[in-house]
Amino acid sequence: MTGTTRSSDGLDNRRKRLLFRCWHRGTREMDLILGRFADAEIGNLSDAELAELETLLEESDPDLYAAITGDKVLPAAVTGALFARIKAFPITDGDL
């Protein structure tokens, strides 16, 4: 699977934009990690969580991937509760 399985129908513009950004990161690994999380959770995120996701998306793919795999520590402002949820979100090993 290489793209979103969730329609953006019914989402407000902010969520549509974030869903797109999660699936168009620049590296396949981060597309799959963030995109799958967004597919499953974007409709349920609070305004505070959306703001946290927007901040997280400002980080570079190599830094985000390294933080998710535990090879790097990002600033606390970036790695709040939402980052922990993304990090714990299940992915299929065979896709990466």
Backbone as numpy.savetxt, mean C-alpha at the origin, in Angstrom:
# Nx Ny Nz CAx CAy CAz Cx Cy Cz
-1.21 -12.70 -11.06 -2.05 -11.53 -11.06 -1.16 -10.29 -11.06
-1.47 -9.37 -11.93 -0.62 -8.19 -12.02 -1.37 -6.89 -11.94
-2.63 -6.91 -11.58 -3.38 -5.67 -11.49 -4.54 -5.76 -10.53
-5.17 -4.63 -10.35 -6.25 -4.54 -9.39 -7.39 -5.49 -9.71
-8.00 -5.99 -8.68 -9.19 -6.82 -8.83 -10.41 -6.07 -8.31
-10.18 -4.86 -7.83 -11.25 -4.05 -7.25 -11.59 -2.91 -8.20
-12.86 -2.72 -8.42 -13.31 -1.58 -9.21 -13.25 -0.32 -8.36
-12.99 0.80 -8.98 -12.99 2.06 -8.25 -14.39 2.66 -8.16
-15.38 1.98 -8.76 -16.76 2.45 -8.67 -17.17 2.57 -7.21
-17.82 3.66 -6.88 -18.30 3.87 -5.53 -17.28 4.49 -4.59
-16.05 4.65 -5.04 -15.03 5.27 -4.20 -14.99 6.77 -4.45
-14.68 7.53 -3.41 -14.51 8.96 -3.61 -13.18 9.19 -4.34
-12.96 10.39 -4.81 -11.77 10.69 -5.63 -10.46 10.42 -4.90
-10.43 10.72 -3.60 -9.21 10.47 -2.84 -8.86 9.00 -2.82
-9.85 8.15 -2.57 -9.62 6.70 -2.55 -9.27 6.16 -3.93
-9.92 6.68 -4.97 -9.59 6.26 -6.34 -8.13 6.57 -6.65
-7.70 7.77 -6.28 -6.32 8.18 -6.54 -5.34 7.29 -5.79
-5.65 7.00 -4.52 -4.77 6.14 -3.72 -4.73 4.71 -4.24
-5.87 4.20 -4.67 -5.91 2.85 -5.24 -5.00 2.79 -6.47
-5.11 3.79 -7.33 -4.27 3.85 -8.52 -2.79 3.92 -8.14
-2.46 4.79 -7.19 -1.06 4.96 -6.78 -0.48 3.69 -6.16
-1.31 2.94 -5.46 -0.83 1.70 -4.86 -0.51 0.64 -5.92
-1.23 0.66 -7.03 -1.00 -0.32 -8.09 0.01 0.16 -9.13
0.45 1.39 -9.05 1.38 1.94 -10.05 2.58 2.57 -9.35
3.31 1.77 -8.62 4.44 2.22 -7.83 5.71 2.35 -8.66
5.92 1.47 -9.57 7.16 1.47 -10.32 7.92 0.16 -10.21
7.67 -0.58 -9.13 8.25 -1.91 -9.03 7.13 -2.91 -8.81
7.26 -4.04 -9.42 6.21 -5.06 -9.35 5.95 -5.50 -7.91
7.04 -5.66 -7.15 6.88 -6.11 -5.77 6.00 -5.16 -4.97
6.26 -3.87 -5.09 5.47 -2.91 -4.32 4.07 -2.75 -4.89
3.92 -2.91 -6.21 2.57 -2.92 -6.80 1.74 -4.03 -6.17
2.32 -5.20 -6.05 1.59 -6.34 -5.50 1.31 -6.19 -4.02
2.27 -5.70 -3.27 2.08 -5.54 -1.83 1.05 -4.46 -1.54
1.30 -3.26 -2.05 0.39 -2.14 -1.76 -0.93 -2.26 -2.50
-0.87 -2.74 -3.74 -2.08 -2.87 -4.54 -3.06 -3.86 -3.95
-2.57 -4.99 -3.53 -3.46 -5.99 -2.93 -4.05 -5.50 -1.62
-3.22 -4.82 -0.84 -3.74 -4.25 0.40 -4.83 -3.23 0.09
-4.57 -2.36 -0.86 -5.56 -1.33 -1.23 -6.84 -1.97 -1.77
-6.72 -2.98 -2.60 -7.91 -3.67 -3.12 -8.80 -4.13 -1.96
-8.18 -4.68 -0.94 -8.94 -5.26 0.17 -9.43 -4.21 1.17
-8.69 -3.14 1.36 -8.95 -2.25 2.49 -9.33 -0.81 2.16
-9.13 -0.34 0.94 -9.27 1.09 0.64 -10.65 1.64 1.00
-11.68 0.87 0.81 -13.02 1.34 1.11 -13.32 1.50 2.58
-12.52 0.86 3.43 -12.77 0.88 4.88 -11.82 1.77 5.66
-10.85 2.38 5.01 -9.86 3.19 5.73 -10.48 4.51 6.19
-10.13 4.91 7.40 -10.57 6.19 7.94 -9.79 7.33 7.29
-10.21 8.55 7.52 -9.48 9.70 6.99 -8.04 9.73 7.51
-7.86 9.39 8.77 -6.51 9.36 9.35 -5.65 8.29 8.68
-6.24 7.14 8.41 -5.50 6.06 7.74 -5.19 6.43 6.29
-6.11 7.13 5.64 -5.83 7.59 4.27 -4.67 8.57 4.27
-4.63 9.45 5.25 -3.51 10.39 5.36 -2.20 9.64 5.61
-2.25 8.61 6.44 -1.06 7.79 6.70 -0.61 7.08 5.43
-1.55 6.58 4.65 -1.21 5.93 3.39 -0.59 6.93 2.42
-1.13 8.13 2.34 -0.56 9.16 1.48 0.88 9.47 1.86
1.15 9.55 3.15 2.52 9.79 3.63 3.42 8.62 3.28
2.93 7.42 3.46 3.70 6.21 3.16 4.06 6.14 1.68
3.14 6.54 0.83 3.38 6.48 -0.62 4.41 7.48 -1.09
4.80 8.42 -0.26 5.85 9.37 -0.61 7.25 8.74 -0.50
7.34 7.62 0.20 8.61 6.92 0.34 8.97 6.20 -0.96
10.24 6.01 -1.18 10.67 5.31 -2.40 10.38 3.81 -2.29
10.20 3.17 -3.43 9.95 1.73 -3.45 11.06 0.94 -2.77
12.33 1.21 -3.07 13.38 0.43 -2.40 13.34 0.56 -0.87
13.08 1.77 -0.38 13.01 1.96 1.07 11.80 1.26 1.67
10.64 1.37 1.01 9.44 0.69 1.50 9.62 -0.81 1.51
10.14 -1.35 0.43 10.33 -2.80 0.35 11.30 -3.28 1.43
12.38 -2.52 1.62 13.35 -2.90 2.66 12.72 -2.84 4.05
11.85 -1.87 4.29 11.17 -1.77 5.58 10.18 -2.93 5.78
9.49 -3.29 4.73 8.52 -4.39 4.82 9.23 -5.71 5.06
10.38 -5.90 4.45 11.12 -7.15 4.64 11.98 -7.14 5.91
12.03 -5.99 6.59 12.79 -5.90 7.83 14.23 -5.53 7.66
14.65 -5.14 6.45 16.04 -4.79 6.20 16.35 -3.33 6.47
15.33 -2.52 6.73 15.53 -1.10 6.96 14.45 -0.60 7.91
14.79 0.40 8.67 13.83 1.03 9.56 13.52 2.41 9.00
12.23 2.67 8.80 11.80 3.98 8.32 11.44 4.86 9.52
11.37 6.18 9.32 11.00 7.07 10.43 9.64 6.70 11.02
9.46 6.97 12.30 8.23 6.64 13.00 7.02 7.33 12.38
7.21 8.48 11.78 6.10 9.20 11.14 5.52 8.43 9.97
6.29 7.52 9.42 5.86 6.73 8.26 5.35 5.36 8.68
5.86 4.83 9.75 5.58 3.44 10.11 4.62 3.31 11.28
3.44 3.87 11.12 2.41 3.78 12.16 1.63 2.48 12.05
0.43 2.52 12.57 -0.43 1.34 12.62 -0.78 0.82 11.22
-0.99 1.73 10.28 -1.33 1.29 8.92 -0.17 0.54 8.29
1.05 1.01 8.48 2.22 0.31 7.95 2.28 -1.11 8.52
2.00 -1.25 9.81 2.01 -2.58 10.43 0.96 -3.48 9.78
-0.21 -2.93 9.48 -1.25 -3.72 8.80 -0.81 -4.14 7.40
-0.17 -3.23 6.68 0.32 -3.56 5.33 1.38 -4.64 5.43
2.28 -4.48 6.36 3.37 -5.45 6.54 2.83 -6.84 6.88
1.75 -6.90 7.63 1.16 -8.18 8.03 0.19 -8.74 7.00
-0.18 -7.95 6.01 -1.17 -8.38 5.02 -0.62 -9.56 4.23
-1.40 -10.64 4.08 -0.91 -11.84 3.40 -0.73 -11.64 1.89
0.38 -12.13 1.40 0.65 -12.18 -0.04 1.09 -13.60 -0.37
0.99 -13.94 -1.64 1.41 -15.27 -2.07 2.88 -15.20 -2.47
3.71 -16.05 -1.87 5.15 -16.05 -2.14 5.48 -16.22 -3.62
4.70 -17.00 -4.34 4.99 -17.28 -5.73 4.85 -16.08 -6.64
4.15 -15.04 -6.21 3.95 -13.85 -7.04 5.12 -12.89 -7.01
5.95 -12.96 -5.99 7.05 -12.04 -5.89 8.29 -12.77 -6.31
